Amino acid sequence: MSFYFLFSQNPVVSTLTEQFNGSGGVKLGPDGFLYVADFGTGLSNANGSQVWRINPASGERTLFASGFQGASGNDFDSQGNLFQSNIAGRFISKITPSGSVSTFTNVGIAGPVGIAIDDEDNLFVCNCGNNTIRKVTPQGISTLFSSGTIYNCPNGITFDHEGNLYVSNFGNSTIIKITPQGNTTFFASVPGSNNGHLTYFEPDAMLYVNSHGSSSIYTITLGGTVTKIAGAGQRGNADGMAMEATFSRPNGIALSTTGDTLWLNSSIPTVDNPSINFFPLNPSVVRMITGLKENPSAVNGQQGPGLPLVKMSPNPAAILVEIEWELPVQSQIGMTLFTLQGNEVQSFDFGNLPGGAHQKEVDVSDLPSGIYVLSLVGEEFSVNKKFVVSR
């Protein structure tokens, strides 16, 4: 049995800051202030050069450091130093608590985005440029930690309480789990096919992830169940009740120490122009979701309210698997089969299904023996189930 905080039924979204250029990573510093980096004016123009320090109570903003080249993801070490990735410059900067900036490393760094720092001050860096994760020691020694086709522009990265890393792909919907030994597996699929950054809250063993593509915010249990907690599903910057509020390409994300408040950045531009390869991000604002938690309770890992109950049989299977699911409400539904390496092997689009019972027979006769993940994805959830093909 594990203890966690129940979600409030009434979280509220509000805008904390005025408009400014702050489209990169968002971190809560050891001093209680937010640190927001500027990726740049657009996805195709990573020209941001500043990191801002923001009072989370008042929204007051001051310049913390500058001189960066596409300031994207960041994280603090145990000494209060902020390590800032430079996606356009292909290096990692170190910023002291007083704001002094130096280049920390560029060895093996290619399009760096998210950074996570462990208890021994080792950096783990997402290289969007070559789909790898680098480990950099406090002395600046950089080595390859993980690579493979499971990555598609690795973007956000965070640790859980057991030392596992979780990485969000920017290029698709996948969240990847990496063990302390560097072994990777498919973990979850987030609606939107385009993930921002993510963070972890130990008391309730929950991940929080921005869906850059669907302009929504989701939680993921350590069992891999994905649930939307904020976002009406269209781009905008309307405040209000969490499920009615709108967001625009949310990217950086930070959580309060109590788990009651999330901060994230949201772009003011709400229309893309792919024909000229321009996806505007700035100016941005910092939004906050408050009132996330109620009183602590205990659960035994059961699925939460509003999620479909998914069953499959037989498991293991040799030829056919029958999938059954019960939808609490009408929803747009898709289903995808993944290998544990994150490769998609089959995909189904069922369209808009009414609430109630549904089933589908899936032919697995062409799949090699092994373990697979079925991901049932709706507009506000994703439920992931492992199954075995055995002959």
Residue, then its C-alpha position, 0 to 999 in steps of 0.5 A: m500500500s502506498f500513500y498519496f494525496l487525492f486530487s482536488q475536484n476544483p483546481v484553478v488556473s491563473t496567470l502569474t506574470e506579464q508577457f515576456n520572453g520565457s519559452g524554455g525550462v521552468k524550475l523552482g529554486p532552493d530559494g523558493f523563486l522560479y527560474v524560467a529560461d528563454f528557448g527563443t522566439g519559435l521552435s525553428n528559432a532557438n535564439g533565447s539568451q536569458v534566464w529570469r528569476i520570478n517571485p511565485a507570490s507576486g509574479e515580479r520578474t528580474l533578470f538572473a543571467s544572460g548570454f545563452q544560446g537557446a536556453s532550454g531545460n535546466d536543474f539545480d545541484s546540491q550547492g544551488n548552482l543552476f545548470q542550463s542547457n543551450i540547445a543552439g550552442r550545443f553546450i551546458s552552462k553553470i550559473t552560480p547562485s550569484g548569477s555568474v555564468s561559465t561553460f560547464t561542458n560541450v563534450g558529447i552535447a548535441g541539441p541539449v534540452g532537459i537536465a536532471i541532477d541526482d543526489e551526487d550532483n551528476l547531470f543527465v542531459c537529454n540530447c535532442g540533436n542525436n537522441t542520446i542521454r549523456k551523464v556528466t559528473p560534477q568534475g565535467i566528465s561526460t559519457l554516453f548513458s543511454s541511446g537508441t531508437i526509443y528516443n525521438c528528440p528527448n526533451g524533459i527528464t526527471f528522477d523518481h524516488e528509486g533513482n529511475l529516470y523518466v524522459s519525455n520525447f518531444g517528437n512523439s507521445t512516448i515517455i521512456k523509463i531508464t533504470p539506474q543501470g541505463n536500461t530503457t523501456f517504453f513507459a507511457s503514451v501521452p495524448g498529443s504526440n508532442n511532449g514538453h517537460l515533466t516533473y515528479f512528486e515523491p509523496d504521491a509517486m506521480l509524474y506531471v507532464n506537459s503535452h506541448g501538442s495537445s496544450s494540456i497537462y497530465t499526471i502519470t502514475l508509476g503504473g503508467t496510467v495517464t490522466k488529464i488534470a488541466g486543459a480544455g484541449q484547444r490553444g489559448n491562455a484563458d484562466g479558470m477551472a483547470m479542465e476549462a482553462t486553455f494553454s498554448r504549447p506548455n513546455g517547462i514545468a515546476l511543482s511546489t514542495t507541497g504538491d499543491t501548485l504547478w507552474l508552467n510557461s504558455s506561449i501567447p501566439t496560438v497559431d502556427n505557420p508550418s508552411i514557413n517552418f515557424f512555430p512561434l513561442n514568444p512572448s510567453v507567460v507563466r501560468m499556475i495551477t493551484g488547489l491540486k491536492e486534498n487530504p492524504s489517503a491510501v490506495n492499493g494501485q487501483q485505477g482512478p475515477g473516470l478511467p476506463l477499465v481495460k482487460m485483455s485475454p488470453n495473456p500470454a497469447a499466441i494468435l489473438v488477444e481480445i481487448e475489452w474496455e468500459l468507457p465511463v463517457q463518450s471519447q475519441i479512442g485510439m489504440t497502439l501496440f508498442t514494444l518495450q523498446g518504444n517501437e510502434v507495431q500496430s495502431f488502431d483509430f476507433g473514432n468517437l465511441p460512446g460510453g459503455a463496453h467495447q471490445k477488439e480482437v487483435d491479431v498478434s500472430d506475426l509478432p515475435s515472442g516477447i513482452y509488449v505494451l498496449s496503450l488505449v488513448g482517449e482525449e483525457f487519458s491513456v491506459n497502458k497494459k503489458f501483455v506477452v506473446s508466447r509460442 
